[in-house]
Amino acid sequence: MRYARVSAGGRAVWGRVGEEDVELLSGSPLEAVDRRTPDDPGLTVIGTVPRAEAVWLPAVVPPVFYAVGLNYPRHIAHCGAEVPVRPEVGYRANSALTGHGSPIVKPAAVTGRFEAEPELVAVIGRTLRNATYEQARASVFGWTIGNDVSARDWQHRDRTFWRSKNSDTFKPMGPWIETDVDALAQTTTLRVNGEVRAAFPTGDMVFDPYDYLVEITRHITVRPGDVLWMGAESTCRIEPGDTVDIEISGIGVLSNPVRPEGNSA
């Protein structure tokens, strides 16, 4: 099953995504009290919009936005970093989120490398504390796609990632949440203007999502709607005028144009 957030009548509405239409739902599949399974959330259909006309919002607005750093061996080697010995997580800002089809805005003050990073995103569906590995597996509601846009000069000059990874529009996420896929058995592909710039096995990670959830929940309660971005193997430079497509087989394609600051076209 695929769930998405779309704009309908000027407000955010959850929808169930079909081949032709998006069925608008009476509530959130993550919050429905009587939800039994992701495919049967106990919600009613209140309308439809043609899929081709849908205005896609970020797949979820998380209570907490967790993000993994170096988690793919080739990326770690490229950075000259040490392979992590345990799963450690960071955070990103919800204000950086944007949806499928919306522009990534490159700030005028950005110099140097402006890059896209294709990432698998786990969407949590259950409250967890001190989770076992199997409980962590069972807690994932579904999977979506993220683009960890990064301004490298800012990343290297600042003490934190506050603007290099958290500026407005730097975190496209979507287009939907896929609940029925073995996400770690898929392939991630990054295209710029239709040209493949990177492709790698999605599951070729140092630590998988469940390792991270076990570690996180030793100290922090994870709740429905929280997201965990899993890092990238490869990055690619992008510029205004480009269109960035991130595909994870079995999930979908997240596509965003790149625009310069001050240009709404």
Beta strands, then each sheet from edge to edge (+ up, - down):
strand 1: 2-8
strand 2: 11-17
strand 3: 21-25
strand 4: 45-50
strand 5: 65-68
strand 6: 89-91
strand 7: 97-98
strand 8: 104-106
strand 9: 114-116
strand 10: 118-124
strand 11: 140-147
strand 12: 150-151
strand 13: 171-178
strand 14: 187-192
strand 15: 195-201
strand 16: 227-229
strand 17: 236-237
strand 18: 243-248
strand 19: 252-260
sheet 1: 4+ 3- 2+ 1- 13+ 7+
sheet 2: 4+ 3- 2+ 1- 13+ 11- 10+ 16- 5- 6+
sheet 3: 8+ 19+ 18- 14+ 15-
sheet 4: 12+ 9- 17+
end
